[in-house]
Amino acid sequence: MELPMADRIGLVSARRMGWWAWLPLALYVLLRGLDATALKWLQLQGAAQGLNGVNPISFCNVFFVAQLIVGLATLAPGRKRLARDLGSLAGRDQLLLALHGGLGLFLGPVATFLALDALSVISQTLLFALVLPLSALLAHWLLHESLPRAFWPSLALMLTGLLLPQATMAMAWGGAMDQLGGVAWALVGVGAFAGSAITGRLVAARRWPLAVSVGLPSTLAALVFALIALVLYGPEHFLLLRLWWVVGVIGVYGLCLSLGRELALRAAYRQFPVAKVSLWGSLTIVVAALSATWLLGEPLAWPTALGLVLVLAGVGLDGAARVRRDHADDPDHSLHPNPSDQSNPLGQLAQSDQTAGRYSL
């Protein structure tokens, strides 16, 4: 989606950027990369410190807290106009908003949690790299967008990187492959986040206020998670919580990772074009792998390391192609979309980690 070159509202000059402009992007890469490691740590802690024989960590209370923090933070600034903004939505718009929230804020996170419960952080990271090519295929099929020039070589590298560790363990070492249940949930998550990338583009094109596009769906998703927790586990799932859980979920995962990466991503898009953020965002694969190895003690054998390199190369190849395409459209690099401007559709696209493609690296 391109902006008219004559419209300079919400655009900032690249020539005025200093080294500090890279800080939000670096922070986003760090927080995005640590997300799965932190979630896995919470799962392990819950398994080791069960309450009345029940694991206190579930997708219900984890994402209830995380979504509620993001939802209230983005809903509060526009709460006075929320009723009027919602009243102006047509029936199709309401269905689109519900579908976008259901895919990116409910089904995707649930599948991520359940996949991570059965897989290592590194295996999950490799699988979720498929969001990028799948979203491109869906955009080509549903939105009639042309595929990136490097799409097929990029997809070949990613698939090779995914299959190499599994084939090596199964054939050369006689080891077991990843659990099929975890892989199945990971593929469900890939489909959900790829679908939310498409609905996110449609939401972005409508230029809805942040409270409508992000705040309300996140808050409603949090309430759904809370309701599921009450039905499945009862109120004690929230009442019988120990201090480590409160600090871990609310402090680290909810505030630092969930809300922190949202703010860092928005700040990064104020400085850099979408393609460049996507390219450098591929480094989250490296952060996820290294953090899982160092903090959780996950093994990083050479087939897995080589698979990570191939997946990273595939993602980077696709991102580099997008950067070159943007360079051809704007050879002077004088203008960048500023997501703080509500009239900028790319700004709306960048206002949510899910809308921008939570796992689109």
C-alpha positions in Angstrom: 0.0 0.0 0.0 1.7 3.2 -1.2 1.4 6.7 -0.1 1.2 9.6 -2.6 4.6 11.3 -2.7 2.9 14.6 -2.5 1.4 13.8 0.8 4.1 14.6 3.4 1.8 14.4 6.5 3.1 11.9 8.9 6.5 11.4 7.2 9.9 12.0 8.6 13.2 12.6 6.9 15.7 9.8 6.9 18.6 12.3 6.7 17.9 13.6 10.3 18.2 10.1 11.8 21.1 9.3 14.1 22.3 6.1 15.8 19.6 6.5 18.4 17.0 5.9 15.8 18.0 2.3 15.8 17.3 1.8 19.5 13.5 1.1 19.1 14.2 -1.4 16.4 16.9 -3.1 18.4 14.6 -3.2 21.4 11.8 -4.7 19.4 14.1 -7.5 18.1 15.2 -8.2 21.6 11.7 -8.3 23.1 10.2 -10.2 20.2 13.0 -12.8 20.3 12.6 -13.3 24.1 8.8 -13.8 23.9 8.8 -17.6 23.4 11.7 -18.1 25.8 9.8 -16.2 28.6 6.6 -18.1 27.8 8.4 -21.4 28.0 10.0 -20.5 31.3 6.6 -19.7 32.7 5.3 -23.1 31.6 8.3 -24.9 33.2 7.9 -22.9 36.4 4.2 -23.7 36.5 4.9 -27.4 36.0 7.4 -27.4 38.9 5.3 -25.4 41.3 1.7 -26.6 40.8 -1.0 -25.3 43.0 -3.3 -28.1 44.4 -2.0 -30.4 41.7 -2.9 -27.9 38.9 -0.4 -26.0 36.8 -1.1 -22.3 37.5 0.2 -21.4 34.1 -2.3 -21.8 31.3 -3.0 -19.9 28.1 -6.0 -18.5 29.8 -4.4 -16.5 32.6 -1.2 -15.7 30.7 -2.9 -14.1 27.7 -5.7 -12.7 29.9 -3.0 -10.5 31.6 -1.0 -9.8 28.4 -4.0 -8.9 26.3 -5.6 -6.8 29.0 -2.5 -4.7 29.5 -2.2 -4.0 25.8 -6.0 -3.5 25.4 -6.4 -1.0 28.2 -3.3 0.9 27.2 -4.5 1.4 23.7 -8.2 1.7 24.6 -7.9 4.5 27.2 -6.8 7.4 24.9 -9.8 7.0 22.6 -12.4 5.8 25.1 -14.5 9.0 24.8 -15.1 8.5 21.1 -15.3 4.7 21.2 -19.1 4.5 21.1 -19.3 6.9 18.2 -16.6 5.1 16.3 -18.2 1.7 16.8 -21.5 3.1 15.7 -20.0 4.2 12.4 -18.9 0.6 11.5 -20.9 -1.3 8.9 -21.9 -4.9 9.5 -19.0 -6.2 7.3 -16.6 -4.0 9.2 -17.7 -5.5 12.5 -17.2 -9.0 11.1 -13.8 -8.1 9.8 -12.8 -6.7 13.2 -14.1 -9.8 14.9 -12.3 -12.1 12.5 -9.0 -10.2 12.9 -9.2 -10.4 16.6 -10.2 -14.1 16.6 -7.2 -15.0 14.5 -4.5 -12.8 15.8 -5.5 -12.3 19.4 -7.1 -15.6 20.3 -6.5 -18.6 18.0 -2.9 -17.6 17.2 -1.8 -17.1 20.9 -3.6 -20.3 22.0 -1.9 -22.4 19.3 1.4 -20.8 20.2 1.1 -21.7 23.9 0.0 -25.3 23.2 2.7 -25.8 20.6 5.3 -24.4 22.9 4.1 -26.8 25.6 5.1 -29.8 23.4 8.1 -28.3 21.4 11.3 -26.6 22.2 11.6 -22.8 21.7 14.0 -23.4 18.8 11.7 -25.8 17.0 8.7 -23.5 17.5 10.7 -20.6 16.2 11.6 -22.5 13.0 8.0 -23.5 12.4 6.6 -20.1 12.9 8.9 -18.6 10.3 6.4 -20.1 7.8 4.0 -17.2 8.6 6.0 -15.0 6.2 5.6 -17.1 3.0 2.1 -18.2 3.9 0.9 -14.7 4.4 2.4 -13.8 1.0 0.5 -16.6 -0.6 -2.7 -15.6 1.0 -2.2 -12.0 0.0 -1.6 -13.2 -3.6 -4.7 -15.3 -3.6 -7.1 -13.1 -1.7 -5.8 -9.6 -2.3 -4.3 -10.2 -5.7 -0.9 -8.9 -4.6 2.1 -10.0 -6.6 4.5 -12.4 -4.9 7.9 -11.0 -3.9 10.6 -11.5 -6.5 12.6 -13.8 -4.1 9.6 -15.7 -2.8 10.3 -19.1 -4.2 14.1 -19.2 -3.3 13.2 -17.8 0.1 10.5 -20.5 0.6 13.0 -23.3 -0.5 15.6 -22.1 2.1 13.0 -22.0 4.9 11.6 -25.5 4.1 15.1 -26.9 3.9 16.0 -25.3 7.2 12.8 -26.8 8.8 13.3 -30.3 7.5 17.0 -30.7 7.9 17.1 -31.0 11.8 14.1 -33.4 11.7 15.6 -35.6 9.0 19.0 -35.7 10.7 17.6 -36.8 14.1 15.3 -39.4 12.6 17.8 -41.0 10.1 21.4 -40.3 11.2 21.0 -40.4 14.9 17.9 -42.5 15.3 16.4 -39.8 17.5 12.7 -38.9 17.8 11.3 -36.1 15.7 9.3 -33.3 17.3 5.9 -34.3 18.8 3.2 -34.4 16.1 0.7 -32.7 18.4 3.1 -29.8 19.0 3.8 -29.5 15.3 0.0 -29.6 14.5 -0.6 -26.7 17.0 2.3 -24.8 15.5 0.8 -25.1 12.0 -2.6 -23.9 13.4 -0.8 -20.9 14.8 1.0 -20.3 11.5 -2.3 -20.3 9.7 -3.9 -18.0 12.3 -1.2 -15.4 12.2 -0.9 -15.5 8.4 -4.6 -15.0 8.2 -4.4 -12.1 10.7 -1.8 -10.5 8.6 -4.3 -10.4 5.7 -7.2 -9.1 7.9 -4.7 -6.7 9.4 -4.1 -5.1 6.0 -7.8 -4.8 5.4 -8.2 -3.2 8.9 -5.3 -0.8 8.2 -6.9 0.3 4.9 -10.0 1.5 6.8 -7.9 3.8 9.0 -9.8 3.1 12.2 -8.7 4.7 15.4 -6.3 2.8 17.6 -8.9 2.2 20.2 -11.1 0.4 17.7 -8.5 -1.5 15.7 -6.3 -2.7 18.7 -7.8 -1.6 22.0 -11.2 -3.1 21.8 -10.3 -6.4 20.2 -7.4 -6.9 22.7 -9.7 -6.1 25.7 -12.4 -8.4 24.5 -9.9 -11.2 23.8 -8.7 -10.8 27.4 -12.2 -11.2 28.7 -12.7 -14.3 26.6 -9.5 -15.8 28.1 -10.8 -15.0 31.6 -14.1 -16.6 30.9 -12.5 -19.8 29.7 -10.3 -19.9 32.8 -13.3 -19.6 35.0 -15.1 -22.4 33.2 -12.2 -24.8 33.0 -10.4 -24.1 36.3 -12.7 -22.0 38.5 -11.9 -18.7 40.3 -9.0 -20.3 42.2 -7.0 -20.2 39.0 -6.6 -16.5 39.6 -6.9 -16.3 43.4 -4.3 -18.9 44.4 -1.3 -17.3 42.7 2.1 -17.1 44.1 4.4 -14.0 43.9 6.7 -15.5 41.3 3.7 -15.9 38.9 2.4 -12.4 39.4 5.9 -10.9 38.9 6.6 -13.2 35.9 3.4 -12.8 34.0 2.4 -9.2 34.9 5.9 -7.7 35.2 8.0 -9.5 32.6 5.6 -11.0 30.0 2.7 -8.6 30.2 4.4 -5.2 30.6 7.9 -5.7 29.3 7.3 -8.1 26.5 3.7 -7.6 25.3 3.3 -3.9 25.8 7.0 -3.1 25.4 7.3 -4.7 22.0 4.1 -2.9 20.8 5.6 0.5 21.8 9.0 -0.4 20.4 7.5 -1.5 17.1 5.5 1.7 16.7 8.6 3.7 17.5 10.6 1.7 14.9 8.1 2.4 12.2 8.4 6.1 12.8 12.1 5.9 11.7 12.2 3.1 9.1 10.1 1.8 6.2 8.1 -1.3 6.6 10.5 -3.5 4.5 13.6 -2.5 6.5 11.9 -3.2 9.8 10.8 -6.6 8.5 14.4 -7.4 7.3 16.1 -6.5 10.6 13.2 -8.1 12.5 14.4 -11.4 11.2 17.1 -11.3 13.8 14.5 -12.3 16.3 15.2 -15.8 15.2 18.7 -15.5 16.5 17.6 -14.0 19.7 15.1 -16.7 20.3 17.6 -19.5 19.6 20.4 -18.0 21.7 18.1 -17.1 24.6 16.6 -20.6 24.7 20.1 -22.1 24.7 21.5 -19.8 27.4 18.5 -19.4 29.6 16.6 -22.7 29.3 19.5 -25.0 28.4 18.0 -26.2 25.2 20.6 -28.1 23.0 21.7 -26.5 19.8 23.1 -29.3 17.7 24.7 -28.6 14.4 21.7 -29.7 12.3 19.5 -27.4 14.2 22.0 -24.5 14.0 22.3 -25.1 10.2 18.5 -25.2 10.0 18.3 -21.8 11.8 20.9 -20.3 9.4 18.9 -21.5 6.4 15.6 -20.2 7.7 17.3 -16.9 8.6 18.7 -16.7 5.1 15.3 -17.4 3.6 13.7 -14.7 5.7 16.5 -12.3 5.0 16.4 -12.9 1.3 12.7 -12.1 1.2 13.3 -9.0 3.3 16.2 -7.8 1.2 14.0 -8.1 -1.9 11.4 -5.9 -0.3 14.0 -3.3 0.7 15.3 -3.2 -2.9 11.7 -2.8 -4.1 11.1 0.1 -1.7 14.4 1.7 -2.8 13.3 1.6 -6.4 10.1 3.3 -5.4 11.9 5.9 -3.2 15.6 6.1 -4.4 16.5 9.1 -2.2 15.1 7.4 0.9 13.9 10.8 1.9 10.5 9.8 3.3 9.4 7.2 5.8 5.9 6.4 6.9 5.1 7.7 10.4 2.7 5.5 12.2 1.7 8.2 14.7 -0.3 9.8 11.9 -3.8 8.3 11.9 -4.3 9.3 8.2 -1.4 7.0 7.3 -2.6 3.5 6.5 0.9 2.1 7.0 0.8 3.7 10.4 -2.3 1.8 11.3 -0.6 -1.3 10.0 2.3 -0.8 12.4 0.2 0.0 15.5 -0.3 -3.5 16.5 2.2 -6.4 16.8 -0.5 -8.7 15.5 -1.6 -6.4 12.7 1.9 -5.9 11.5 2.3 -9.7 11.6 3.3 -10.9 15.0 5.5 -13.6 13.6 6.2 -12.1 10.2 9.8 -11.5 11.4 
